[in-house]
Amino acid sequence: MGLFDFLKKKQDAPTAGPDPELDALVRKLKDPDPKVRLDTCLKLGAMKARAASARPALEELIVDPDGDVCLAAAEAMSVILRAMDQRQR
């Protein structure tokens, strides 16, 4: 499954309670510093399925002006979606 194939998939995010750490990371994805956005993408990817609610914000970064951020966002999306898929099996 390619990146754009699973971007089209409409999977529901887990409906757990609020996650302050995740919320703080999602806010950092809009930081003007590309290094902060890059580091945040890496952290979200490491959270795997727990970061499912960050998908819309990560999708926006796939067209970030910084190429490294684009790649990190795409990788984080891939990791998150694979983890979600495994969880559903």
C-alpha positions in Angstrom: 0.0 0.0 0.0 1.5 3.3 -1.0 1.4 6.6 0.9 -1.4 8.1 -1.0 -3.4 4.9 -0.9 -3.6 4.9 2.9 -4.1 8.7 3.0 -7.3 8.0 1.2 -8.4 5.4 3.8 -10.8 6.7 6.3 -9.9 5.0 9.5 -11.3 6.2 12.8 -8.8 7.3 15.4 -9.0 5.5 18.7 -11.5 7.1 21.0 -9.5 7.2 24.2 -9.5 10.2 26.5 -7.6 13.4 26.0 -3.8 13.0 25.6 -2.0 16.2 26.7 1.3 15.0 25.4 -0.1 14.3 22.0 -2.0 17.6 21.9 1.2 19.5 22.7 3.1 17.6 19.9 0.3 18.4 17.3 0.6 22.1 18.2 4.4 21.9 17.6 3.8 20.7 14.0 2.9 24.4 13.2 6.1 25.7 14.7 8.0 28.1 12.3 11.2 26.2 12.9 11.6 23.3 10.5 13.8 21.5 13.0 11.0 21.5 15.6 8.5 20.2 13.0 10.9 17.5 12.0 11.6 16.4 15.6 7.9 16.4 16.3 7.2 14.2 13.3 9.7 11.7 14.6 8.2 11.7 18.0 4.7 11.2 16.7 5.9 8.3 14.5 7.4 6.7 17.6 4.0 6.9 19.3 2.6 4.6 16.6 -1.2 4.1 16.8 -1.4 6.3 19.9 -0.7 9.3 17.5 -3.7 8.4 15.2 -5.4 11.7 15.9 -2.4 13.6 14.6 -3.0 12.3 11.1 -4.7 15.4 9.7 -1.8 17.7 11.0 0.8 15.3 9.5 -1.1 15.2 6.2 -0.6 19.0 6.0 3.1 18.6 6.4 3.5 16.2 3.5 3.7 19.4 1.4 5.9 21.4 3.9 8.4 23.7 2.3 11.2 21.8 4.0 11.9 18.5 2.3 13.1 16.8 5.4 9.9 17.7 7.2 7.9 16.3 4.2 9.7 13.0 4.4 9.4 12.8 8.2 5.7 13.5 8.1 5.2 10.8 5.4 7.2 8.3 7.5 5.3 9.1 10.6 2.0 8.7 8.7 3.2 5.3 7.4 4.2 4.1 10.9 1.0 5.3 12.5 -1.2 3.7 9.8 0.7 0.4 9.9 0.3 0.3 13.6 -3.4 1.1 13.4 -3.8 -1.7 10.7 -2.1 -4.2 12.9 -4.2 -3.2 15.9 -7.4 -3.9 13.8 -6.3 -7.4 12.8 
